[in-house]
Amino acid sequence: MKNKIKLILLNELKKKYIWIVYIISMLLSNCYCKTSDRPHLQYLMFSQSKDFFYTVEEIERIYCVRILDDDEIVYIDPEKYRMRDVLYITWDENKDILWLYSSDIGTYCIFFENGEWVKKHYKECDFDLPLIFHKFVGHS
């Protein structure tokens, strides 16, 4: 039982450490990368299970979305989102499903299935669209 508690505490500390590293990198990149073409962190948000988080990075007026597991990138969205378009991103409240809305591209969900991360249009997803996204896709 003590080993299990130690493992849980170690995992929580590891997640906090990752959070601190990203905050520091965000601060440093904002200081040194304003005119650079190097990416800098814009957002960081943990999933419902706290096992994953996504980042949105700005690279030459384009947003790039990535999902990470601790310190490893597990999914890179092939889509490049233009900064001039509206982009909303949120984790599902109950599952590790990332929802994206782009005024240019549409609404998608990204989820883990059969050993890999999959991106599908919201109409092809077997999950309930978050209420906040209903107004973007024409639902009442």
N, C-alpha and C positions, 0 to 999 in steps of 0.2 A: 504494500500500500504506500509506504514511504517513497519507494522508487517511482511509482506512478505519479505521485504528487510532485516529486522533483522533476520528472519529465515534463509535466504540464507547466510548471513554473519556468523551466528552461525554454520551452517553446514560446511562452508569453514574452520572456525577456528577449528572445531572438527576434520576434515580431516588432517589439519596441525598438530594438537596435536598428532594424531595417528602416523603420519610420524615421528615426533620428538621422541616419545616413542620408536618406532622401531629402529631408528638410535642409540639411547642411548643403547638399549638392544643389538644391534649388536656390538657396541663398547665394552660394558661390557663383552659380551660373547666371543669376540675375545681375551680379556685379560685373562679371567678366565676359558675358556672351551676348550683350545687347545688340551688337552690330556683327556678331559672328554668325556663320551658318551652322555652327554646332548646335545640337538640340539642347533644350533646357526643360526641366520638369515644370509642368503647369498644374497638374492635379494628381492626387493620390487618394484612392478610396478602397477600403477593405470590403470583401464579400461578406455575405451573411455568416458563413462558417469561420471567417477570419483566416482561412487557409490561402486565399488569393487576394490580390489587389490589382487594380488597373492603373495605368499611367496614361496621361495624354501629354505628348510632347510637341512643342512647336518647332518645326524645321522649315525654314524658308517659306513662311506664310501658309504652311500646311500643318494640320494636326495629325499625329500618328498615335494610334491606340495600341497599347500592349497589355497583356495580362501576365502577371508574375506570380510565382509560388516561392515564397521566401526570397531568395536572391537570384532565382533563375527565371528567364523569360520562357513562358510556356505557350504563348500565342502572340503573334504579331498580326494585326488586322491588315490585310493586303490593300484595303481601301485607304486612300489619302483624302482627308476631309479638308476642304478649303476653309480658311479662316473667315471669309466673307459670308459663309452660310451658317445657319443656326445648327448647333450640335448639342444635343442633350444625351447624357450617359448616366445610367444608374444601375446598381445591382438589384436583382429581384429581392423582395423582402423575405422570402422563405427558402430560396435555393440559390446556388452559385451560378446564376444566369445573369450575364451582362446584357442590358438593353441599350440600344443606340438609336437615336433619331437624328437624321441629317435632313435639313430642308432641301438639299440637293439630291440625295441618294435614296432616302426613305428610312423605314424602321426595321431594325434587325435585332435578333437575339444571338448571343454567343454562349455556348454551353459545352460541357464535357460529355462526350458520348463515345462508347466503344474505344476508350483509350486515347481519344484525341479531342481537341477543341474544335467545335463546328460552328460556323456562322450561317444562319438562315434568315430569309425574309420573315417578318412576323407572321404572315399568313401561313407559312409552312411550319411554324413552331407549335409544339404540342403543349405550350404553356400559356397561362393567362397573361395577357398584356397588362402591364402596370396601369392603374387608373390614370396616372399623370400623363401617360402617352396617348390616351384615347382621343384627346382633342386634336392631336397631330395627325391621326390616321382616319379621321372622319367619324369616329364613334361618338355617341351621345353620353 
